[in-house]
Amino acid sequence: MYNPKDVLTEDGFDEYKAHLKNIENGLFYIQNHMDDLHIGSKDGKQEDDLWDIIGKFNDLLPVLKKGDGEKYE
C-alpha cells in the first residue's frame, strides 16, 4: 500500500486521517459500552467478533497511516 500522504492531496490526507480516527473512536466507544449495549449477552460470538474487529483494525492501523513501503511513482 502506498503512503497515503504521498498520493492524496493535503486536504484529502487530512480527511483520510479523520476517517481513521473516527473508526478508532467508534470502536473504542462500542468497546466501552459493551455492557450497556448487551453485546455478547445472547451468545459470546458477538463479543468475540467485536474483539476480532478491534484487533484486526489495530494491527492494520499502522499500515493505513503510513503504507507498507510500496513506492508511488
VEXVEXVO-47209 format. One record per residue (C-alpha): residue in three letters; chain; residue number from 1; x, y negated, z. Coordinates in nm, 2 decimals, decimal comma, m for minus. Layout:
<sites>
ALA  A  NUM  X  Y  Z
...
</sites>
This chain:
<sites>
MET  A  1  0,00  0,00  0,00
TYR  A  2  0,12  m0,35  m0,09
ASN  A  3  0,18  m0,60  0,19
PRO  A  4  m0,15  m0,80  0,18
LYS  A  5  0,05  m1,12  0,24
ASP  A  6  0,23  m1,07  m0,09
VAL  A  7  m0,07  m1,01  m0,30
LEU  A  8  m0,35  m1,22  m0,15
THR  A  9  m0,38  m1,60  m0,16
GLU  A  10  m0,32  m1,78  0,17
ASP  A  11  m0,70  m1,81  0,22
GLY  A  12  m0,76  m1,45  0,12
PHE  A  13  m0,49  m1,33  0,36
ASP  A  14  m0,65  m1,53  0,64
GLU  A  15  m0,99  m1,38  0,56
TYR  A  16  m0,84  m1,03  0,54
LYS  A  17  m0,68  m1,07  0,88
ALA  A  18  m1,01  m1,20  1,02
HIS  A  19  m1,19  m0,89  0,89
LEU  A  20  m0,93  m0,66  1,05
LYS  A  21  m0,97  m0,85  1,38
ASN  A  22  m1,35  m0,82  1,36
ILE  A  23  m1,32  m0,44  1,31
GLU  A  24  m1,08  m0,42  1,60
ASN  A  25  m1,31  m0,63  1,82
GLY  A  26  m1,62  m0,44  1,72
LEU  A  27  m1,46  m0,11  1,80
PHE  A  28  m1,34  m0,25  2,14
TYR  A  29  m1,69  m0,38  2,22
ILE  A  30  m1,85  m0,05  2,13
GLN  A  31  m1,59  0,14  2,33
ASN  A  32  m1,65  m0,08  2,64
HIS  A  33  m2,03  m0,04  2,61
MET  A  34  m2,05  0,34  2,55
ASP  A  35  m2,24  0,39  2,87
ASP  A  36  m2,49  0,12  2,80
LEU  A  37  m2,54  0,25  2,45
HIS  A  38  m2,56  0,61  2,57
ILE  A  39  m2,30  0,71  2,31
GLY  A  40  m2,24  1,08  2,36
SER  A  41  m2,52  1,13  2,62
LYS  A  42  m2,71  1,37  2,40
ASP  A  43  m2,41  1,56  2,28
GLY  A  44  m2,04  1,50  2,31
LYS  A  45  m1,99  1,48  1,94
GLN  A  46  m2,09  1,11  1,91
GLU  A  47  m1,83  1,02  2,17
ASP  A  48  m1,57  1,24  2,01
ASP  A  49  m1,64  1,08  1,67
LEU  A  50  m1,61  0,73  1,81
TRP  A  51  m1,27  0,81  1,97
ASP  A  52  m1,16  0,96  1,64
ILE  A  53  m1,25  0,65  1,45
ILE  A  54  m1,08  0,43  1,71
GLY  A  55  m0,77  0,64  1,70
LYS  A  56  m0,75  0,65  1,32
PHE  A  57  m0,81  0,28  1,29
ASN  A  58  m0,54  0,21  1,54
ASP  A  59  m0,30  0,44  1,35
LEU  A  60  m0,38  0,27  1,02
LEU  A  61  m0,38  m0,09  1,15
PRO  A  62  0,00  m0,15  1,12
VAL  A  63  m0,02  m0,03  0,75
LEU  A  64  m0,32  m0,25  0,69
LYS  A  65  m0,14  m0,55  0,83
LYS  A  66  0,20  m0,51  0,65
GLY  A  67  0,16  m0,24  0,39
ASP  A  68  0,36  0,08  0,37
GLY  A  69  0,67  m0,06  0,19
GLU  A  70  0,53  m0,04  m0,17
LYS  A  71  0,66  m0,35  m0,35
TYR  A  72  0,43  m0,57  m0,56
GLU  A  73  0,60  m0,65  m0,89
</sites>
